[in-house]
Amino acid sequence: MDLKALLTIYVADKVFANPKRILLLQQIQACGSISQGAKFAGMSYKTAWDSVKDMNTRLPEPVVHSEKGGKGGGGAKLTVFGERLLQMYALTEQMQDMVLAALQDQAIPMNSLLDVMGHLSLKTSARNQLSGTIMSLEHGRNERGMAADNLNTDIQVVLANGLILHATVTQSSCTRLSLAVDKPILLLFKAPAVSITIDKTADESNNQVLGVVHEIHSNSQTTEVGLAIIDELVMAKNTAPQMIYASIDTLLANQLKLVVGGEYYAVFSSSQTIVACMS
């Protein structure tokens, strides 16, 4: 299904910019003329002139600077503000397209803009990408508060399915990212940082997530495993679950007797996670 959203910007409940006016500004930028811009934008010169005049007077900064010369004469160019308006409109269209794409893909969570952008535009070498919200921050602690070092912060994160995970970052990173309770974040970590166990261990310094093996790919040395996080709410809604990927030694995989559909724990250290967020 091809969905499309059209952005209209209002000032004091009156249209300031819409697709037609944005097209006009784009053509003025390309042609250097309001009359030529109007022609290529498919509107009359009067409509174009009235539109430019309206946009120039609605906000403190004008969008077009023109030189007098009569109809068909003189020149026109976008102001710095006008150029930024076009850039903002283009960026907003990209975000709208991403949100519409996410709407049609149940595997993409839509709890925040960060979720959507992370799944559709954020490309990293870390295959694992889980979205959540910060529940608490404990400064001066590492590995779930097990070791006080006055350098790190333990972050307790709750995923949309209620699962609680931990991440560890330096206090300087915490400040630079403006991390705070209730802030949406992404947890990124590489597949080789994830190990797999049959049973949950007593080591609370690691995140341990129960999942169902969804896929297995092996060669003589390495086995890559994709586990769907077990979530009764997601299962009830018949929507795609969040995934965790592990890359382990094939000998270990054989010892674990991994099979598709089997339940295992994905284990990874809080210190192996990278935190990403919107500023």
N, C-alpha and C positions, 0 to 999 in steps of 0.2 A: 504494500500500500504506500503510495507516494503522498506523504503529508507535507504541507507547507504552511508556515506561519508568516504573516505580514506585520511588520512593526510600524505602529503609528505613535508619534510622540506628541503629547499635548502640553500646552502652557496655558494655565488659567482656563481649563476646559475647552480650549480651542486648538485645532490642529496646528502644530508647528512644523512637523516633518512627517512625511509618509512616503511610500515607495515612489510616487510620481514626482514629488519634490526632490527626493534624493537622486533620482535619475536626472532631473534637470541640473542639479548641482554637479553631478558627474560629467554631464555634457558641457557645462560651462567651463569646468576645469580642463576638459580636453580641447575645447574650441577657443576659449578666451573671449567668448562673446555670448551675451544673453540671447540675442536673436538667433544665432546659429544653434545655441544650446537648446532653445525652445523647439527649433525645427527637428533636431535629432531626437528630442524627448517626446515628440509627437503632441505638442501643445501650441496654442496660439501665442504670439509675442505678448499680447496683453495679459494672458493668464500667467505666463512666465514672469513678466515684470511685476505683476501684482504679488505673485508668490515670493519673489526675491525681496520685494519691499516689505512684505509682511514678516518674513523671517528676520530681516535686518533690524526691525523695530521691536520685535517681541522680547528679545533678550538684551542685556547690556552690551554684548558684543555682536557685531554684524557677521553674516556668513559670506557675503559677496561684496567686493569693492569694485565699483564700476566708474568708468570715465564717460562724461557726456559726449554725445556725438549724434544723437538722434537715432531713429529706428534703423537698424542695420549698420550703424556707425559706432565709433568708440570701441572700448574694450572692457573686459570684465575678468576678474580672477577671484578665486576663493581667498578669504582671509585665513589666517592660521586657525582661527576657531572653526571656520567652515571646513577646512581640511580635516580637523580633528573630529568634526561631526560625521564626515564620511567614514573615517576610520572606526569610530564608535559604532556606526550603523553596520558596517561590515562584520565587526567582531560580534555584535549582538546577533546578527543573522547566523553566524557560525554556531553560537551557543544554542540558538533556537533549533537549528538542524540537529545538534547533538541530543538535545532533550527529546525531540520528536523521534529520533532513532532509538533512544532508550525506551521510549513509551512502547515501542513495538518489539522490544527484546526483554523478555522476562528475566533473563540472566543478569541484567544490569539493575542494581538497586537504585532507587530514586529518593533516598532520604535527604540528599543535599546535592547542590551543584557539584561539589567535590566528587561525589560518587560518579556522576555522569561523565565529568571531564576526565576523571581517573581511568575509567574503563574505555573511553572512546578517543582520548587525545593524549593521555600521559603514557609515553612509551619508555620503559626502563628495562634494564637487564634482569631485574628481580621479577620472577614469574608470579610470585604470590603477591596478591594485592587485596587486602581486606579493609573494608570501611567501617568506622565506628565513631563513637563519641567519648570524649574524655570524661571519666567518672571522678578521678582524683589524681593528684600529683603529690608525691612525697619526695621532697628535696633531701639531698645528702644521703640517699640510699641507692643501692645497686642490687640487681637480681632479687626483686621483690622485698627490698628492705633487709636483706640478709647481711649486708656489709656496709657500714657507714664509712663514706670516704669524702664527703663534703664536695664532691665533684659532679655526681650524677643525680638524675631524677627518675624515680620509678613512676611510670604512667599506667594507671588502670583504665582500660578501654572496654566499653561495652559495644558489641556488634548489634545490628538491627534485630538479630534473632535472640538477643539476651545473653549470648556467650561473652564471658569476661576474659580478656587477655591482658598481658602486661608487656610494656616496652620500656627500654631504658635509654635515655639520652643524657648528654651532658647538661649541666645547668645553663651553660652559655647558649647551647642550642635551644633549650627551653625558652630562654629569654628572647633570642633572635626570632623564633617562630611564634612568639606571643601565645604560647600554649596556656590554656585555661580550662577549667571545668566547663563542660557542655559544648566545647568546640569540636566540630567534626574533623576527623583526620583520616588518613590512609596509613595502614601499616604495610610496609613493603619488606619482603625478605626473599632470598634466593632459595631455589629448590635444594641445593646441596646443604643448606643450613637446617633442613628438616630431616629428622630421623623417624623411624617407624617402630612401634612396639605393639605387642599383642595385648598387654595389660597396662593399665595405668600404674605409674611408679609413685614412690613416696617423695620423690624429689620435687618440691614445690617451687624451685627456682626456675623451672622450665614451664612453658605453656604446653598443655597437653589437650589436644582436640580430637574427639572421637569422630571418625568418618567412615564412610563406606567406599571401598575401592571402586572407582569408576572406569579406570583404564590403566593398563600396564604395558610399558614398552621396554624391551631389554636387549642388550648385547652381551658379550662375554664378560664385560667389566662393569657396566653401569645399568641400573634399572630405574626408569622414571615411572613414578606412580602418581596418579591423580585421585584424590579422595574428596568425595562430596561430604561436607560437614553435615552431620546428622542434626536435623532441626524438625521437630514434629509439626511446628506451625507451617513451615514451608511445605512439608510433605502433605499436610492437609489441604493446602491451597493449590497443590500440584504445580508449583512454580519451581524454576531452576534454583538449586542450592548454590551456596558459595563453595568454591573449590580451594583445596590446598594441594600443592604439588611438592613431591619429594624426589630427590635424586640420590639413590643409595647404591652401595656395592651389590653386585648381582649375587655374590655368595651369601650375603646377609638376606637378600630377598628370597633366595631359595630356602634358607634356614627358617624364615618366617612363614614359608609356604603361602605366599601372597596369592589371592585369587580374586577375580572381579566379583563384587557382591559381598566380600568379606569385610568385617568390621575391625579396624585397627586404630591406634592412636598416632596422630601426627604430633611430633614433639620438636619444639624449637625454643631456643633461649631468647629471653627478652632483650638481651644485648645484641642479638643478630638482626633486630628489626630496625628499619629506617622509617622515620615519621615524616609524612608529607601533609601539608595543609594549605588552605587558602590564607592569604595575608589579611 
